[in-house]
Amino acid sequence: MVTLDFEVITKMKPEDRKPTGSVEKIPRLKWKRLMAKKWFFPAIYLAVAALILSLVWWYQNAQDMGVTKPNTGLEELRQEETTPADQTVEQMKLPVNSDSKANQQKGYYEESGSEKSKEAALVQYDKTFWPHTGLDFTRKDGKSFDVLAAVSGKVIKVEENPLTGKQVELKHKNGLVTVYQSLSNPRVQVGDTVEQGDKIAEAGRNKFEKEAGIHLHFEVRKDGKSVNPESYLKN
């Protein structure tokens, strides 16, 4: 404790009467001593971090308890940016009109199918049987009919193959490719964009399926391999 002689105090000027090491200076000294400690600032950091974590924990619990967050409009804006209103998935349809009188005559050769279905999906050519890689459509009267785009897409191939005849290929947004073979009178060119249901050709003949007569051979390819069109078609 600091003590001063009474006579000395009375002779001192008022501004000199404050004893050295007064109570007012003690807090400052304590803070300086504390701040000089190595653990002081790490302790402050940990305390602030604990406070932030507590606030985050409280906020998450408030959400789980059904507390409604303020509506800033940002969530709706993000949703509009990621899911445009005009973004729709187009379902594949048959490549023939319902009133064309064209019906499916031969199906896709499914390895996991029954023996009867696999036998019916074989094509005989040059004394050899080949698995059928698509669907064939014909009319009972043997007449031709319009061939339609099963899905909207871009024409990537128009050519005449020695075996499969005239053919058209369309590429679609989902990565699939639809193939139309055994055609006559193709009406599209490479680079054209067609809408679902647009006429792209008429049914014709080819050498590979000569016995089928006038028909349409329709395929769906994924990653360059033929897949069963019935998995994608909507009648």
Rosetta blueprint (number, residue, H / E / L):
1 M L
2 V L
3 T L
4 L L
5 D L
6 F H
7 E H
8 V H
9 I H
10 T H
11 K H
12 M L
13 K L
14 P H
15 E H
16 D H
17 R L
18 K L
19 P L
20 T L
21 G L
22 S L
23 V L
24 E L
25 K H
26 I H
27 P H
28 R H
29 L H
30 K H
31 W H
32 K H
33 R H
34 L H
35 M H
36 A H
37 K L
38 K L
39 W L
40 F H
41 F H
42 P H
43 A H
44 I H
45 Y H
46 L H
47 A H
48 V H
49 A H
50 A H
51 L H
52 I H
53 L H
54 S H
55 L H
56 V H
57 W H
58 W H
59 Y H
60 Q H
61 N H
62 A H
63 Q H
64 D H
65 M L
66 G L
67 V L
68 T L
69 K L
70 P L
71 N L
72 T L
73 G L
74 L H
75 E H
76 E H
77 L H
78 R H
79 Q H
80 E H
81 E H
82 T H
83 T L
84 P L
85 A L
86 D L
87 Q L
88 T L
89 V L
90 E L
91 Q L
92 M E
93 K E
94 L L
95 P L
96 V L
97 N L
98 S L
99 D L
100 S L
101 K L
102 A E
103 N E
104 Q E
105 Q E
106 K E
107 G L
108 Y L
109 Y L
110 E L
111 E L
112 S L
113 G L
114 S L
115 E H
116 K H
117 S H
118 K H
119 E H
120 A H
121 A L
122 L E
123 V E
124 Q E
125 Y E
126 D L
127 K L
128 T E
129 F E
130 W E
131 P E
132 H L
133 T L
134 G L
135 L E
136 D E
137 F E
138 T E
139 R E
140 K L
141 D L
142 G L
143 K L
144 S L
145 F L
146 D E
147 V E
148 L E
149 A L
150 A L
151 V L
152 S L
153 G E
154 K E
155 V E
156 I E
157 K E
158 V E
159 E E
160 E E
161 N E
162 P L
163 L L
164 T L
165 G E
166 K E
167 Q E
168 V E
169 E E
170 L E
171 K E
172 H L
173 K L
174 N L
175 G L
176 L L
177 V E
178 T E
179 V E
180 Y E
181 Q E
182 S E
183 L E
184 S E
185 N L
186 P L
187 R L
188 V L
189 Q L
190 V L
191 G L
192 D L
193 T E
194 V E
195 E L
196 Q L
197 G L
198 D L
199 K E
200 I E
201 A E
202 E E
203 A E
204 G E
205 R L
206 N L
207 K L
208 F L
209 E L
210 K H
211 E H
212 A H
213 G L
214 I L
215 H E
216 L E
217 H E
218 F E
219 E E
220 V E
221 R E
222 K E
223 D L
224 G L
225 K E
226 S E
227 V E
228 N L
229 P H
230 E H
231 S H
232 Y L
233 L E
234 K E
235 N L
